[in-house]
Amino acid sequence: MPEYKAPGVYVEEVSFRARSIEGVPTTTAALLGYCQTGPMEPTPVTSLSEFTATFGAPTSGRYLALAVRGFFENGGTRCYILRLPDDLVTATAGAEGTLAPLDSLSDISIVCCPDEDAAAGITAALVEHCERMRYRIAVLAGSSDGDLSQAPPSEAQTSYAAYYAPWVLVKCEAGSKPVAVHPGGHVTGVMAASDVQRGVFKAPANLPIAGIAGLSRKITAAQQAELNVRGVNVLRNLPGRGYRVWGARSTSSDPEWKYISVRRYMNYLEHSIDKGLQWVVFEPNGEQLWGNVRSTIESFLQNEWLSGALLGEKPEQAYFVRCDRTTMTQDDIDNGRLVCLVGVAPLKPAEFVIVRISQWTASATCT
């Protein structure tokens, strides 16, 4: 409050607008791999030409450049490039530390290493990185000729990862023979485009894959049935529909985190609320603050429900927010802890569409 000393009329501007939470971006990826040249620190690029000018053209046996091309061809608009040191091919130690430069970049939501099969230890490092950073998921694919009966590997089983097979075939230039490329760049581009067109709550599946000439192997529906239950998302060439991402699962064995869209949407909610409530720190911890926190989060979730991102015919069926004496003890308050409980009902993808048909006559009764 200002200090008034002289009699008079004082006009002040005040705001009655409640604080708001803005949804964080989910379309920025980090792509890691080997390059001809370029800086070793994370570098943002917004086009293939920008990548080529900084990191060079594709090289034999290295897939980052072709994956970046696939990222932009499938709708991606911005990604960070992290060039891997050449000695990571044989050195398992240090793979985890290689990702450390990505820690300070808060806008990354997807991480992928198209040179995953050549960088020893990088798969486990990607998973550890995403679990530690909390608001990111890893797009994995293993090797081009790997045994899918063992996929995904044990170190890749987490709700913070999605595993795809098979590799995609792309042409380095017009008229050249197609080469097999890690599908991560293409899939990541599909995810980014889906987020823009529909929202991060939409499963990034049943979507076309652009910029490919084929798949490195054919996986039938019967083979996919076995792979799907293990969390392997299959890329298929469907008659009349072309090449599509035909799987929407994470690699987690926990039924609550079966679908990658649920994990990504919860990442989005948690990260948005995290950033949107930074103003609360060191505010007086009492009923007025608790009410402000409740209304701020409720307004954010109300918009999410209105946009179709949450399940429920009414807001109270879609979410709840509690921040009061029922969520914190006097010991919490005395020790500076504000505890808020938020529950949401995320949408799950319609993975199995079942239509039951029977014969019906005019004299029959349909119930």
C-alpha positions as CSV (number, residue, x, y, z in Angstrom):
1,M,0.0,0.0,0.0
2,P,1.3,3.5,-0.8
3,E,1.7,5.9,2.1
4,Y,-0.8,8.9,2.0
5,K,0.2,12.0,3.9
6,A,-1.8,14.9,2.4
7,P,-5.7,15.0,2.2
8,G,-7.0,14.5,-1.3
9,V,-8.4,12.0,-3.8
10,Y,-6.0,9.3,-5.0
11,V,-6.9,7.3,-8.1
12,E,-5.1,4.0,-8.5
13,E,-5.2,1.2,-11.1
14,V,-6.0,-2.2,-9.8
15,S,-6.5,-5.5,-11.5
16,F,-9.4,-7.9,-10.7
17,R,-8.2,-10.4,-13.3
18,A,-7.3,-13.8,-11.8
19,R,-3.9,-15.1,-12.6
20,S,-3.9,-17.5,-15.5
21,I,-2.0,-20.6,-16.5
22,E,-0.8,-20.8,-20.1
23,G,-0.3,-24.1,-21.7
24,V,3.4,-24.9,-22.5
25,P,4.5,-25.8,-26.0
26,T,4.8,-29.5,-26.8
27,T,6.1,-29.6,-30.4
28,T,9.8,-28.8,-29.9
29,A,12.0,-31.9,-30.2
30,A,15.7,-32.6,-29.5
31,L,17.4,-34.8,-32.1
32,L,20.8,-36.3,-31.3
33,G,23.3,-37.9,-33.6
34,Y,26.5,-37.7,-35.6
35,C,27.2,-34.8,-38.0
36,Q,30.0,-33.9,-40.4
37,T,30.6,-30.6,-38.7
38,G,28.9,-28.1,-36.4
39,P,28.8,-27.0,-32.8
40,M,28.6,-29.5,-29.9
41,E,26.1,-27.6,-27.9
42,P,22.3,-27.8,-28.6
43,T,21.4,-25.6,-31.6
44,P,17.9,-24.8,-32.7
45,V,17.0,-25.2,-36.3
46,T,13.7,-24.5,-38.1
47,S,14.3,-26.0,-41.5
48,L,16.4,-28.7,-43.3
49,S,18.4,-26.0,-45.1
50,E,19.3,-24.4,-41.8
51,F,20.4,-27.8,-40.5
52,T,22.5,-28.5,-43.6
53,A,24.2,-25.1,-43.5
54,T,25.2,-25.7,-39.9
55,F,25.8,-29.5,-39.6
56,G,26.5,-30.7,-43.1
57,A,24.8,-33.1,-45.5
58,P,23.9,-36.8,-44.8
59,T,26.9,-39.2,-44.4
60,S,27.0,-42.9,-45.0
61,G,25.9,-45.0,-42.0
62,R,24.7,-42.0,-40.0
63,Y,21.0,-41.1,-39.9
64,L,20.6,-37.8,-38.2
65,A,20.4,-35.6,-41.3
66,L,17.8,-37.9,-43.0
67,A,15.8,-38.0,-39.7
68,V,15.8,-34.2,-39.5
69,R,14.5,-34.1,-43.1
70,G,11.8,-36.5,-42.1
71,F,10.9,-34.3,-39.1
72,F,10.3,-31.3,-41.2
73,E,8.6,-33.3,-44.0
74,N,6.0,-34.6,-41.5
75,G,5.1,-31.3,-40.0
76,G,7.7,-30.5,-37.4
77,T,8.7,-26.8,-37.2
78,R,11.4,-26.5,-34.7
79,C,14.0,-28.8,-33.1
80,Y,17.3,-28.7,-31.2
81,I,20.2,-30.5,-32.7
82,L,22.7,-32.0,-30.3
83,R,25.8,-33.3,-32.1
84,L,27.3,-36.4,-30.5
85,P,31.0,-36.9,-30.0
86,D,32.4,-39.5,-32.4
87,D,33.9,-41.6,-29.5
88,L,30.4,-42.3,-28.2
89,V,30.3,-45.1,-30.8
90,T,32.4,-47.3,-28.5
91,A,32.2,-45.6,-25.2
92,T,29.3,-46.5,-22.9
93,A,30.5,-44.3,-20.1
94,G,29.5,-40.7,-20.6
95,A,26.4,-41.4,-22.8
96,E,24.2,-40.1,-20.0
97,G,26.3,-37.0,-19.5
98,T,26.1,-36.3,-23.2
99,L,22.5,-35.3,-22.7
100,A,23.2,-32.9,-19.9
101,P,23.3,-29.8,-22.2
102,L,19.6,-30.4,-22.8
103,D,18.7,-30.0,-19.2
104,S,18.4,-26.2,-19.2
105,L,16.1,-26.1,-22.3
106,S,12.6,-25.9,-20.9
107,D,10.7,-26.0,-24.2
108,I,11.8,-29.6,-25.3
109,S,9.1,-32.2,-25.0
110,I,10.4,-35.0,-27.3
111,V,13.9,-36.5,-27.4
112,C,15.2,-38.9,-30.0
113,C,18.5,-40.2,-31.2
114,P,18.3,-41.4,-34.9
115,D,21.8,-42.8,-34.5
116,E,20.6,-44.9,-31.5
117,D,22.0,-48.2,-32.7
118,A,25.5,-46.7,-33.2
119,A,25.8,-44.7,-30.0
120,A,26.5,-47.2,-27.2
121,G,24.4,-46.7,-24.0
122,I,22.3,-43.9,-25.5
123,T,19.0,-45.8,-25.2
124,A,19.2,-46.1,-21.5
125,A,20.5,-42.6,-21.3
126,L,17.5,-41.2,-23.2
127,V,15.1,-43.0,-20.8
128,E,17.0,-41.8,-17.7
129,H,17.0,-38.3,-19.1
130,C,13.3,-38.2,-19.8
131,E,12.4,-39.7,-16.4
132,R,14.6,-37.3,-14.6
133,M,13.4,-34.2,-16.5
134,R,9.7,-35.4,-16.1
135,Y,8.2,-33.4,-18.9
136,R,9.8,-35.2,-21.9
137,I,9.3,-38.5,-23.7
138,A,11.9,-40.5,-25.7
139,V,11.2,-41.9,-29.2
140,L,13.1,-45.1,-29.6
141,A,13.5,-47.7,-32.4
142,G,16.5,-49.9,-31.7
143,S,18.4,-51.2,-34.8
144,S,17.2,-51.8,-38.3
145,D,17.6,-55.6,-38.3
146,G,17.1,-56.2,-34.5
147,D,15.1,-59.1,-33.2
148,L,11.7,-57.7,-32.5
149,S,10.9,-60.7,-30.3
150,Q,13.1,-58.9,-27.7
151,A,11.7,-55.4,-28.3
152,P,11.5,-53.2,-26.4
153,P,14.6,-53.9,-24.4
154,S,14.3,-53.9,-20.6
155,E,16.1,-50.5,-20.2
156,A,13.4,-48.9,-22.5
157,Q,10.3,-50.0,-20.5
158,T,8.9,-46.8,-19.0
159,S,5.9,-44.5,-19.5
160,Y,8.4,-41.9,-20.7
161,A,9.2,-43.7,-23.9
162,A,7.5,-44.9,-27.1
163,Y,9.1,-47.6,-29.3
164,Y,8.6,-47.9,-33.0
165,A,9.3,-50.5,-35.7
166,P,10.3,-51.1,-38.4
167,W,12.8,-48.6,-39.8
168,V,11.7,-46.5,-42.8
169,L,13.2,-46.4,-46.3
170,V,14.1,-43.0,-47.7
171,K,16.0,-41.8,-50.8
172,C,19.0,-39.6,-50.2
173,E,18.4,-38.0,-53.5
174,A,16.1,-38.4,-56.5
175,G,16.7,-41.7,-58.3
176,S,18.9,-43.1,-55.6
177,K,18.4,-46.5,-54.0
178,P,16.4,-46.2,-50.7
179,V,18.2,-46.7,-47.5
180,A,16.8,-47.8,-44.1
181,V,16.6,-45.0,-41.6
182,H,15.7,-44.9,-37.9
183,P,12.0,-43.8,-37.9
184,G,12.3,-41.4,-34.9
185,G,12.7,-38.2,-36.9
186,H,9.6,-39.0,-39.0
187,V,7.5,-40.1,-36.0
188,T,8.5,-37.0,-34.0
189,G,7.4,-34.8,-36.9
190,V,4.1,-36.6,-36.9
191,M,3.7,-36.0,-33.2
192,A,4.5,-32.3,-33.6
193,A,2.0,-31.9,-36.4
194,S,-0.7,-33.7,-34.5
195,D,-0.2,-31.5,-31.5
196,V,-0.8,-28.4,-33.6
197,Q,-3.7,-29.7,-35.5
198,R,-5.6,-31.6,-32.8
199,G,-3.8,-31.2,-29.4
200,V,-1.3,-33.2,-27.3
201,F,-4.2,-35.2,-25.9
202,K,-4.8,-36.8,-29.3
203,A,-2.9,-40.1,-29.8
204,P,-0.2,-39.6,-32.5
205,A,-1.4,-42.6,-34.4
206,N,-3.5,-43.5,-37.5
207,L,-1.6,-40.6,-39.1
208,P,0.3,-40.7,-42.5
209,I,4.0,-40.8,-42.7
210,A,5.4,-38.5,-45.4
211,G,8.8,-38.6,-47.2
212,I,9.4,-42.3,-47.2
213,A,9.7,-44.9,-50.0
214,G,8.8,-47.9,-47.9
215,L,9.5,-49.9,-44.8
216,S,12.5,-52.0,-44.0
217,R,10.3,-55.0,-43.2
218,K,6.7,-55.9,-43.4
219,I,4.9,-56.6,-40.2
220,T,1.5,-58.3,-40.5
221,A,-1.6,-57.7,-38.4
222,A,-1.0,-61.0,-36.7
223,Q,2.6,-60.1,-35.9
224,Q,1.5,-56.7,-34.7
225,A,-0.9,-58.2,-32.2
226,E,2.0,-59.7,-30.3
227,L,4.2,-56.6,-30.6
228,N,1.4,-54.2,-29.6
229,V,0.9,-55.8,-26.2
230,R,4.6,-55.4,-25.5
231,G,4.4,-51.7,-26.3
232,V,5.9,-51.7,-29.8
233,N,4.2,-49.3,-32.1
234,V,4.2,-50.6,-35.6
235,L,4.4,-48.6,-38.8
236,R,2.2,-50.2,-41.5
237,N,1.5,-49.8,-45.2
238,L,-2.3,-50.1,-45.2
239,P,-4.1,-50.8,-48.5
240,G,-5.6,-47.6,-50.0
241,R,-4.3,-45.5,-47.0
242,G,-0.5,-45.5,-47.4
243,Y,2.1,-45.6,-44.7
244,R,0.8,-44.9,-41.3
245,V,1.8,-44.9,-37.6
246,W,-0.4,-47.8,-36.4
247,G,0.3,-47.8,-32.6
248,A,-0.2,-45.4,-29.7
249,R,1.4,-47.1,-26.7
250,S,4.2,-46.3,-24.3
251,T,6.6,-49.1,-23.3
252,S,5.3,-49.2,-19.7
253,S,3.7,-52.3,-18.2
254,D,1.6,-50.2,-15.9
255,P,-2.0,-50.1,-17.3
256,E,-2.5,-46.5,-16.1
257,W,0.3,-45.4,-18.4
258,K,-0.4,-47.7,-21.3
259,Y,-0.9,-44.9,-23.9
260,I,1.8,-42.4,-24.9
261,S,-0.9,-39.7,-25.4
262,V,-1.9,-40.0,-21.7
263,R,1.8,-39.6,-20.6
264,R,2.4,-36.7,-23.0
265,Y,-0.9,-34.9,-21.9
266,M,-0.1,-35.3,-18.2
267,N,3.4,-34.0,-18.9
268,Y,1.8,-31.0,-20.6
269,L,-0.6,-30.4,-17.7
270,E,2.1,-30.8,-15.0
271,H,4.6,-28.6,-16.8
272,S,1.9,-25.9,-17.5
273,I,0.8,-25.8,-13.8
274,D,4.4,-25.9,-12.7
275,K,5.3,-22.8,-14.7
276,G,1.9,-21.1,-14.1
277,L,2.2,-21.2,-10.3
278,Q,5.7,-19.9,-9.8
279,W,4.2,-16.7,-8.5
280,V,2.9,-18.6,-5.4
281,V,6.3,-19.2,-3.9
282,F,6.8,-17.0,-0.8
283,E,3.3,-15.7,-0.8
284,P,1.5,-15.7,2.6
285,N,0.3,-19.3,3.0
286,G,-3.3,-18.9,4.1
287,E,-6.9,-19.2,2.9
288,Q,-6.7,-16.3,0.4
289,L,-3.7,-17.9,-1.3
290,W,-5.3,-21.3,-1.4
291,G,-8.4,-19.9,-3.0
292,N,-6.3,-18.1,-5.6
293,V,-4.5,-21.3,-6.4
294,R,-7.7,-23.3,-6.7
295,S,-9.3,-20.7,-9.1
296,T,-6.2,-20.4,-11.2
297,I,-5.9,-24.2,-11.8
298,E,-9.7,-24.6,-12.2
299,S,-9.8,-21.9,-14.9
300,F,-7.0,-23.7,-16.7
301,L,-8.7,-27.1,-16.5
302,Q,-12.0,-25.6,-17.5
303,N,-10.4,-24.5,-20.8
304,E,-8.9,-27.9,-21.3
305,W,-12.3,-29.5,-20.8
306,L,-14.0,-27.1,-23.2
307,S,-11.4,-27.9,-25.8
308,G,-12.3,-31.6,-25.6
309,A,-9.1,-32.8,-23.9
310,L,-10.8,-34.3,-20.8
311,L,-13.4,-37.0,-20.3
312,G,-16.8,-36.1,-18.8
313,E,-20.1,-34.4,-19.7
314,K,-19.7,-31.9,-16.9
315,P,-16.6,-30.1,-15.5
316,E,-17.0,-31.9,-12.1
317,Q,-16.7,-35.2,-14.0
318,A,-13.5,-34.1,-15.8
319,Y,-11.4,-32.7,-13.0
320,F,-11.3,-31.5,-9.4
321,V,-8.9,-29.2,-7.5
322,R,-8.5,-29.1,-3.7
323,C,-6.3,-26.8,-1.8
324,D,-7.4,-26.3,1.8
325,R,-7.2,-27.8,5.3
326,T,-8.1,-31.2,3.9
327,T,-4.9,-31.3,1.7
328,M,-2.4,-30.0,4.2
329,T,-1.8,-30.4,7.9
330,Q,-0.7,-27.7,10.4
331,D,2.8,-29.2,10.2
332,D,2.7,-28.6,6.4
333,I,1.7,-25.0,6.9
334,D,4.3,-24.4,9.7
335,N,7.0,-25.7,7.4
336,G,6.0,-23.6,4.5
337,R,4.3,-26.3,2.4
338,L,1.3,-25.6,0.3
339,V,-0.3,-28.8,-0.9
340,C,-2.8,-28.8,-3.8
341,L,-4.5,-32.0,-5.0
342,V,-5.6,-32.1,-8.6
343,G,-7.4,-34.9,-10.3
344,V,-8.1,-35.1,-14.1
345,A,-9.8,-37.7,-16.3
346,P,-7.7,-37.9,-19.5
347,L,-9.1,-39.3,-22.7
348,K,-7.8,-42.7,-23.9
349,P,-7.6,-43.5,-27.6
350,A,-10.2,-45.8,-29.2
351,E,-7.6,-48.4,-30.0
352,F,-10.0,-51.3,-30.7
353,V,-13.1,-50.3,-32.6
354,I,-15.7,-53.1,-32.3
355,V,-18.9,-53.0,-34.3
356,R,-21.4,-55.7,-33.5
357,I,-23.9,-56.4,-36.4
358,S,-26.8,-58.8,-36.4
359,Q,-29.8,-59.4,-38.7
360,W,-32.9,-57.4,-37.9
361,T,-36.4,-57.8,-39.2
362,A,-39.4,-55.5,-39.0
363,S,-41.0,-57.8,-36.4
364,A,-37.9,-57.9,-34.2
365,T,-37.4,-55.6,-31.3
366,C,-34.0,-54.0,-31.0
367,T,-32.8,-53.2,-27.4
